[in-house]
Amino acid sequence: MREEKKDTGTKYDKSMVNRLARATGHLKSIRGMVEEGRDCSEVLIQLAAVRSAVNGAGKEVLKQYIDECIEEALEKGDAESLKRLNKALDSFLK
């Protein structure tokens, strides 16, 4: 997984990469639970944990986006960046 997003130059720290790797591993283990026919309540609890982890990662990316990109856009009067933020928020909050 890349630590740098090419189009904006945003650099994600190692903790973000690790957070997403843990969520990916957790999801793979849930797949194993389903394949084994484990109890639905156990699977749902684990799915909720993964959803929470992914949402937490999304919140951190959003905070970083606002701190880095939007602050700069406001200083420069870049309305396009604000439109991209709104679009990203719409997608994230669905």
N, CA, C and O atoms as a GROMACS GRO file, in nm:
protein
  376
    1MET      N    1   0.085  -0.117   0.000
    1MET     CA    2   0.000   0.000   0.000
    1MET      C    3   0.089   0.123   0.000
    1MET      O    4   0.190   0.126   0.070
    2ARG      N    5   0.054   0.223  -0.076
    2ARG     CA    6   0.132   0.346  -0.085
    2ARG      C    7   0.103   0.435   0.034
    2ARG      O    8  -0.009   0.439   0.085
    3GLU      N    9   0.205   0.507   0.078
    3GLU     CA   10   0.187   0.601   0.187
    3GLU      C   11   0.160   0.743   0.136
    3GLU      O   12   0.130   0.832   0.215
    4GLU      N   13   0.170   0.764   0.007
    4GLU     CA   14   0.150   0.897  -0.048
    4GLU      C   15   0.046   0.892  -0.158
    4GLU      O   16   0.054   0.809  -0.248
    5LYS      N   17  -0.050   0.980  -0.151
    5LYS     CA   18  -0.151   0.991  -0.255
    5LYS      C   19  -0.099   1.089  -0.358
    5LYS      O   20  -0.074   1.205  -0.327
    6LYS      N   21  -0.083   1.044  -0.480
    6LYS     CA   22  -0.012   1.120  -0.582
    6LYS      C   23  -0.078   1.252  -0.620
    6LYS      O   24  -0.008   1.352  -0.638
    7ASP      N   25  -0.211   1.257  -0.633
    7ASP     CA   26  -0.274   1.377  -0.686
    7ASP      C   27  -0.270   1.497  -0.592
    7ASP      O   28  -0.269   1.611  -0.640
    8THR      N   29  -0.268   1.477  -0.461
    8THR     CA   30  -0.267   1.590  -0.369
    8THR      C   31  -0.136   1.602  -0.293
    8THR      O   32  -0.111   1.704  -0.229
    9GLY      N   33  -0.053   1.499  -0.300
    9GLY     CA   34   0.070   1.502  -0.225
    9GLY      C   35   0.051   1.472  -0.077
    9GLY      O   36   0.145   1.488   0.000
   10THR      N   37  -0.067   1.431  -0.036
   10THR     CA   38  -0.093   1.400   0.103
   10THR      C   39  -0.010   1.280   0.146
   10THR      O   40  -0.010   1.177   0.080
   11LYS      N   41   0.059   1.296   0.257
   11LYS     CA   42   0.137   1.185   0.311
   11LYS      C   43   0.066   1.131   0.434
   11LYS      O   44   0.039   1.204   0.530
   12TYR      N   45   0.038   1.003   0.431
   12TYR     CA   46  -0.026   0.938   0.545
   12TYR      C   47   0.083   0.875   0.629
   12TYR      O   48   0.176   0.813   0.576
   13ASP      N   49   0.072   0.890   0.759
   13ASP     CA   50   0.176   0.834   0.844
   13ASP      C   51   0.158   0.682   0.856
   13ASP      O   52   0.056   0.626   0.816
   14LYS      N   53   0.258   0.619   0.912
   14LYS     CA   54   0.261   0.473   0.924
   14LYS      C   55   0.143   0.421   1.005
   14LYS      O   56   0.095   0.310   0.980
   15SER      N   57   0.096   0.499   1.101
   15SER     CA   58  -0.016   0.453   1.184
   15SER      C   59  -0.144   0.435   1.101
   15SER      O   60  -0.224   0.345   1.128
   16MET      N   61  -0.162   0.519   0.999
   16MET     CA   62  -0.281   0.504   0.913
   16MET      C   63  -0.269   0.376   0.831
   16MET      O   64  -0.366   0.302   0.817
   17VAL      N   65  -0.151   0.351   0.777
   17VAL     CA   66  -0.129   0.229   0.700
   17VAL      C   67  -0.152   0.107   0.788
   17VAL      O   68  -0.216   0.010   0.747
   18ASN      N   69  -0.100   0.111   0.911
   18ASN     CA   70  -0.119   0.000   1.004
   18ASN      C   71  -0.265  -0.018   1.042
   18ASN      O   72  -0.313  -0.130   1.053
   19ARG      N   73  -0.335   0.092   1.063
   19ARG     CA   74  -0.478   0.086   1.099
   19ARG      C   75  -0.558   0.016   0.988
   19ARG      O   76  -0.642  -0.070   1.016
   20LEU      N   77  -0.530   0.052   0.864
   20LEU     CA   78  -0.601  -0.010   0.753
   20LEU      C   79  -0.561  -0.156   0.734
   20LEU      O   80  -0.644  -0.239   0.697
   21ALA      N   81  -0.436  -0.188   0.760
   21ALA     CA   82  -0.391  -0.327   0.751
   21ALA      C   83  -0.461  -0.413   0.856
   21ALA      O   84  -0.500  -0.526   0.828
   22ARG      N   85  -0.478  -0.360   0.977
   22ARG     CA   86  -0.548  -0.435   1.082
   22ARG      C   87  -0.694  -0.458   1.043
   22ARG      O   88  -0.746  -0.568   1.062
   23ALA      N   89  -0.759  -0.356   0.989
   23ALA     CA   90  -0.899  -0.370   0.948
   23ALA      C   91  -0.911  -0.473   0.837
   23ALA      O   92  -1.006  -0.552   0.835
   24THR      N   93  -0.816  -0.473   0.744
   24THR     CA   94  -0.816  -0.570   0.635
   24THR      C   95  -0.800  -0.712   0.690
   24THR      O   96  -0.872  -0.803   0.649
   25GLY      N   97  -0.707  -0.729   0.781
   25GLY     CA   98  -0.687  -0.860   0.843
   25GLY      C   99  -0.808  -0.906   0.921
   25GLY      O  100  -0.845  -1.024   0.916
   26HIS      N  101  -0.870  -0.814   0.992
   26HIS     CA  102  -0.990  -0.845   1.069
   26HIS      C  103  -1.102  -0.890   0.976
   26HIS      O  104  -1.173  -0.986   1.005
   27LEU      N  105  -1.118  -0.821   0.865
   27LEU     CA  106  -1.222  -0.856   0.769
   27LEU      C  107  -1.197  -0.995   0.709
   27LEU      O  108  -1.291  -1.071   0.687
   28LYS      N  109  -1.071  -1.027   0.683
   28LYS     CA  110  -1.038  -1.160   0.632
   28LYS      C  111  -1.072  -1.268   0.733
   28LYS      O  112  -1.116  -1.376   0.696
   29SER      N  113  -1.051  -1.237   0.861
   29SER     CA  114  -1.086  -1.337   0.963
   29SER      C  115  -1.238  -1.355   0.973
   29SER      O  116  -1.286  -1.464   1.002
   30ILE      N  117  -1.311  -1.248   0.948
   30ILE     CA  118  -1.458  -1.259   0.948
   30ILE      C  119  -1.503  -1.347   0.831
   30ILE      O  120  -1.597  -1.426   0.845
   31ARG      N  121  -1.438  -1.332   0.719
   31ARG     CA  122  -1.469  -1.419   0.605
   31ARG      C  123  -1.451  -1.566   0.645
   31ARG      O  124  -1.532  -1.651   0.611
   32GLY      N  125  -1.343  -1.593   0.717
   32GLY     CA  126  -1.319  -1.729   0.766
   32GLY      C  127  -1.430  -1.776   0.858
   32GLY      O  128  -1.472  -1.891   0.853
   33MET      N  129  -1.477  -1.685   0.943
   33MET     CA  130  -1.588  -1.720   1.033
   33MET      C  131  -1.712  -1.759   0.954
   33MET      O  132  -1.781  -1.856   0.987
   34VAL      N  133  -1.740  -1.684   0.849
   34VAL     CA  134  -1.857  -1.712   0.765
   34VAL      C  135  -1.840  -1.846   0.694
   34VAL      O  136  -1.933  -1.926   0.688
   35GLU      N  137  -1.720  -1.870   0.642
   35GLU     CA  138  -1.693  -1.996   0.573
   35GLU      C  139  -1.706  -2.116   0.668
   35GLU      O  140  -1.746  -2.225   0.626
   36GLU      N  141  -1.673  -2.093   0.795
   36GLU     CA  142  -1.685  -2.200   0.896
   36GLU      C  143  -1.828  -2.217   0.946
   36GLU      O  144  -1.858  -2.315   1.014
   37GLY      N  145  -1.915  -2.124   0.912
   37GLY     CA  146  -2.053  -2.131   0.958
   37GLY      C  147  -2.071  -2.088   1.102
   37GLY      O  148  -2.160  -2.137   1.171
   38ARG      N  149  -1.988  -1.996   1.148
   38ARG     CA  150  -1.997  -1.948   1.286
   38ARG      C  151  -2.128  -1.876   1.310
   38ARG      O  152  -2.195  -1.832   1.217
   39ASP      N  153  -2.163  -1.864   1.435
   39ASP     CA  154  -2.289  -1.803   1.478
   39ASP      C  155  -2.304  -1.661   1.423
   39ASP      O  156  -2.209  -1.583   1.422
   40CYS      N  157  -2.423  -1.629   1.376
   40CYS     CA  158  -2.450  -1.498   1.316
   40CYS      C  159  -2.419  -1.383   1.412
   40CYS      O  160  -2.367  -1.280   1.370
   41SER      N  161  -2.451  -1.399   1.539
   41SER     CA  162  -2.426  -1.290   1.634
   41SER      C  163  -2.277  -1.261   1.646
   41SER      O  164  -2.238  -1.145   1.658
   42GLU      N  165  -2.194  -1.364   1.643
   42GLU     CA  166  -2.048  -1.344   1.649
   42GLU      C  167  -2.000  -1.269   1.526
   42GLU      O  168  -1.918  -1.178   1.536
   43VAL      N  169  -2.051  -1.308   1.409
   43VAL     CA  170  -2.012  -1.244   1.284
   43VAL      C  171  -2.055  -1.098   1.284
   43VAL      O  172  -1.978  -1.010   1.245
   44LEU      N  173  -2.176  -1.070   1.329
   44LEU     CA  174  -2.225  -0.932   1.331
   44LEU      C  175  -2.143  -0.844   1.425
   44LEU      O  176  -2.116  -0.728   1.394
   45ILE      N  177  -2.105  -0.898   1.539
   45ILE     CA  178  -2.022  -0.822   1.633
   45ILE      C  179  -1.888  -0.788   1.570
   45ILE      O  180  -1.840  -0.675   1.584
   46GLN      N  181  -1.828  -0.882   1.501
   46GLN     CA  182  -1.699  -0.858   1.436
   46GLN      C  183  -1.713  -0.761   1.319
   46GLN      O  184  -1.625  -0.677   1.297
   47LEU      N  185  -1.822  -0.771   1.244
   47LEU     CA  186  -1.847  -0.676   1.135
   47LEU      C  187  -1.862  -0.534   1.190
   47LEU      O  188  -1.813  -0.438   1.130
   48ALA      N  189  -1.930  -0.521   1.303
   48ALA     CA  190  -1.945  -0.389   1.366
   48ALA      C  191  -1.808  -0.333   1.405
   48ALA      O  192  -1.784  -0.213   1.392
   49ALA      N  193  -1.720  -0.420   1.453
   49ALA     CA  194  -1.585  -0.375   1.491
   49ALA      C  195  -1.508  -0.325   1.370
   49ALA      O  196  -1.439  -0.224   1.377
   50VAL      N  197  -1.519  -0.396   1.258
   50VAL     CA  198  -1.450  -0.354   1.136
   50VAL      C  199  -1.508  -0.223   1.085
   50VAL      O  200  -1.435  -0.134   1.043
   51ARG      N  201  -1.639  -0.213   1.088
   51ARG     CA  202  -1.703  -0.089   1.042
   51ARG      C  203  -1.656   0.030   1.127
   51ARG      O  204  -1.629   0.137   1.074
   52SER      N  205  -1.645   0.009   1.256
   52SER     CA  206  -1.598   0.114   1.345
   52SER      C  207  -1.453   0.152   1.313
   52SER      O  208  -1.418   0.270   1.312
   53ALA      N  209  -1.370   0.052   1.286
   53ALA     CA  210  -1.229   0.078   1.253
   53ALA      C  211  -1.217   0.156   1.123
   53ALA      O  212  -1.137   0.249   1.113
   54VAL      N  213  -1.296   0.118   1.023
   54VAL     CA  214  -1.291   0.188   0.894
   54VAL      C  215  -1.344   0.330   0.908
   54VAL      O  216  -1.289   0.424   0.851
   55ASN      N  217  -1.451   0.347   0.984
   55ASN     CA  218  -1.504   0.481   1.007
   55ASN      C  219  -1.402   0.568   1.080
   55ASN      O  220  -1.389   0.687   1.049
   56GLY      N  221  -1.332   0.510   1.176
   56GLY     CA  222  -1.229   0.584   1.248
   56GLY      C  223  -1.116   0.628   1.155
   56GLY      O  224  -1.067   0.740   1.164
   57ALA      N  225  -1.078   0.539   1.066
   57ALA     CA  226  -0.974   0.574   0.967
   57ALA      C  227  -1.024   0.686   0.877
   57ALA      O  228  -0.950   0.779   0.847
   58GLY      N  229  -1.148   0.677   0.835
   58GLY     CA  230  -1.206   0.782   0.751
   58GLY      C  231  -1.208   0.917   0.821
   58GLY      O  232  -1.181   1.020   0.759
   59LYS      N  233  -1.240   0.917   0.949
   59LYS     CA  234  -1.241   1.042   1.025
   59LYS      C  235  -1.101   1.103   1.032
   59LYS      O  236  -1.085   1.224   1.020
   60GLU      N  237  -1.001   1.019   1.051
   60GLU     CA  238  -0.863   1.068   1.056
   60GLU      C  239  -0.819   1.126   0.921
   60GLU      O  240  -0.753   1.230   0.916
   61VAL      N  241  -0.856   1.059   0.813
   61VAL     CA  242  -0.824   1.111   0.680
   61VAL      C  243  -0.895   1.245   0.658
   61VAL      O  244  -0.836   1.338   0.604
   62LEU      N  245  -1.019   1.253   0.700
   62LEU     CA  246  -1.095   1.378   0.686
   62LEU      C  247  -1.030   1.491   0.766
   62LEU      O  248  -1.019   1.603   0.716
   63LYS      N  249  -0.989   1.462   0.888
   63LYS     CA  250  -0.922   1.564   0.969
   63LYS      C  251  -0.795   1.612   0.901
   63LYS      O  252  -0.768   1.732   0.895
   64GLN      N  253  -0.718   1.518   0.849
   64GLN     CA  254  -0.594   1.554   0.781
   64GLN      C  255  -0.624   1.636   0.656
   64GLN      O  256  -0.553   1.732   0.626
   65TYR      N  257  -0.728   1.598   0.584
   65TYR     CA  258  -0.767   1.670   0.462
   65TYR      C  259  -0.803   1.815   0.496
   65TYR      O  260  -0.762   1.908   0.426
   66ILE      N  261  -0.880   1.831   0.601
   66ILE     CA  262  -0.920   1.966   0.641
   66ILE      C  263  -0.797   2.046   0.687
   66ILE      O  264  -0.779   2.161   0.648
   67ASP      N  265  -0.715   1.983   0.769
   67ASP     CA  266  -0.596   2.052   0.821
   67ASP      C  267  -0.502   2.096   0.710
   67ASP      O  268  -0.451   2.208   0.713
   68GLU      N  269  -0.478   2.010   0.615
   68GLU     CA  270  -0.379   2.038   0.511
   68GLU      C  271  -0.439   2.108   0.390
   68GLU      O  272  -0.398   2.218   0.354
   69CYS      N  273  -0.534   2.044   0.329
   69CYS     CA  274  -0.583   2.090   0.198
   69CYS      C  275  -0.679   2.208   0.207
   69CYS      O  276  -0.666   2.305   0.133
   70ILE      N  277  -0.772   2.199   0.296
   70ILE     CA  278  -0.876   2.302   0.302
   70ILE      C  279  -0.821   2.432   0.359
   70ILE      O  280  -0.855   2.541   0.313
   71GLU      N  281  -0.736   2.420   0.459
   71GLU     CA  282  -0.675   2.542   0.514
   71GLU      C  283  -0.601   2.619   0.404
   71GLU      O  284  -0.613   2.741   0.393
   72GLU      N  285  -0.524   2.546   0.324
   72GLU     CA  286  -0.451   2.608   0.214
   72GLU      C  287  -0.547   2.664   0.109
   72GLU      O  288  -0.524   2.773   0.055
   73ALA      N  289  -0.654   2.590   0.080
   73ALA     CA  290  -0.751   2.635  -0.020
   73ALA      C  291  -0.819   2.764   0.024
   73ALA      O  292  -0.843   2.854  -0.057
   74LEU      N  293  -0.851   2.774   0.153
   74LEU     CA  294  -0.915   2.895   0.203
   74LEU      C  295  -0.821   3.014   0.192
   74LEU      O  296  -0.862   3.125   0.158
   75GLU      N  297  -0.694   2.990   0.223
   75GLU     CA  298  -0.596   3.099   0.213
   75GLU      C  299  -0.583   3.149   0.070
   75GLU      O  300  -0.563   3.268   0.046
   76LYS      N  301  -0.594   3.056  -0.026
   76LYS     CA  302  -0.578   3.091  -0.167
   76LYS      C  303  -0.709   3.127  -0.235
   76LYS      O  304  -0.709   3.170  -0.351
   77GLY      N  305  -0.822   3.110  -0.166
   77GLY     CA  306  -0.952   3.136  -0.227
   77GLY      C  307  -0.990   3.033  -0.331
   77GLY      O  308  -1.057   3.065  -0.429
   78ASP      N  309  -0.949   2.908  -0.310
   78ASP     CA  310  -0.972   2.799  -0.405
   78ASP      C  311  -1.107   2.732  -0.379
   78ASP      O  312  -1.118   2.642  -0.296
   79ALA      N  313  -1.209   2.777  -0.451
   79ALA     CA  314  -1.343   2.724  -0.434
   79ALA      C  315  -1.354   2.578  -0.480
   79ALA      O  316  -1.437   2.504  -0.428
   80GLU      N  317  -1.273   2.537  -0.575
   80GLU     CA  318  -1.277   2.400  -0.626
   80GLU      C  319  -1.243   2.299  -0.516
   80GLU      O  320  -1.303   2.192  -0.510
   81SER      N  321  -1.149   2.334  -0.431
   81SER     CA  322  -1.113   2.244  -0.320
   81SER      C  323  -1.229   2.225  -0.224
   81SER      O  324  -1.250   2.116  -0.171
   82LEU      N  325  -1.304   2.332  -0.202
   82LEU     CA  326  -1.421   2.322  -0.115
   82LEU      C  327  -1.528   2.233  -0.178
   82LEU      O  328  -1.597   2.158  -0.108
   83LYS      N  329  -1.543   2.241  -0.309
   83LYS     CA  330  -1.638   2.153  -0.378
   83LYS      C  331  -1.595   2.006  -0.364
   83LYS      O  332  -1.679   1.919  -0.343
   84ARG      N  333  -1.462   1.981  -0.376
   84ARG     CA  334  -1.412   1.844  -0.359
   84ARG      C  335  -1.436   1.794  -0.217
   84ARG      O  336  -1.469   1.677  -0.196
   85LEU      N  337  -1.419   1.883  -0.119
   85LEU     CA  338  -1.447   1.845   0.020
   85LEU      C  339  -1.593   1.807   0.036
   85LEU      O  340  -1.624   1.705   0.098
   86ASN      N  341  -1.682   1.888  -0.018
   86ASN     CA  342  -1.825   1.857  -0.007
   86ASN      C  343  -1.859   1.724  -0.072
   86ASN      O  344  -1.938   1.647  -0.019
   87LYS      N  345  -1.800   1.697  -0.187
   87LYS     CA  346  -1.823   1.571  -0.256
   87LYS      C  347  -1.770   1.453  -0.172
   87LYS      O  348  -1.835   1.350  -0.161
   88ALA      N  349  -1.652   1.471  -0.115
   88ALA     CA  350  -1.592   1.367  -0.031
   88ALA      C  351  -1.679   1.342   0.092
   88ALA      O  352  -1.700   1.227   0.131
   89LEU      N  353  -1.729   1.449   0.153
   89LEU     CA  354  -1.817   1.434   0.269
   89LEU      C  355  -1.944   1.359   0.233
   89LEU      O  356  -1.988   1.271   0.306
   90ASP      N  357  -2.003   1.394   0.120
   90ASP     CA  358  -2.124   1.324   0.075
   90ASP      C  359  -2.099   1.174   0.061
   90ASP      O  360  -2.181   1.092   0.102
   91SER      N  361  -1.986   1.139   0.003
   91SER     CA  362  -1.954   0.998  -0.016
   91SER      C  363  -1.926   0.929   0.116
   91SER      O  364  -1.974   0.818   0.139
   92PHE      N  365  -1.851   0.994   0.204
   92PHE     CA  366  -1.812   0.934   0.331
   92PHE      C  367  -1.932   0.916   0.424
   92PHE      O  368  -1.939   0.817   0.497
   93LEU      N  369  -2.025   1.009   0.421
   93LEU     CA  370  -2.137   1.006   0.516
   93LEU      C  371  -2.258   0.927   0.468
   93LEU      O  372  -2.360   0.922   0.537
   94LYS      N  373  -2.249   0.865   0.353
   94LYS     CA  374  -2.362   0.786   0.303
   94LYS      C  375  -2.388   0.667   0.390
   94LYS      O  376  -2.480   0.590   0.363
   0.00000   0.00000   0.00000
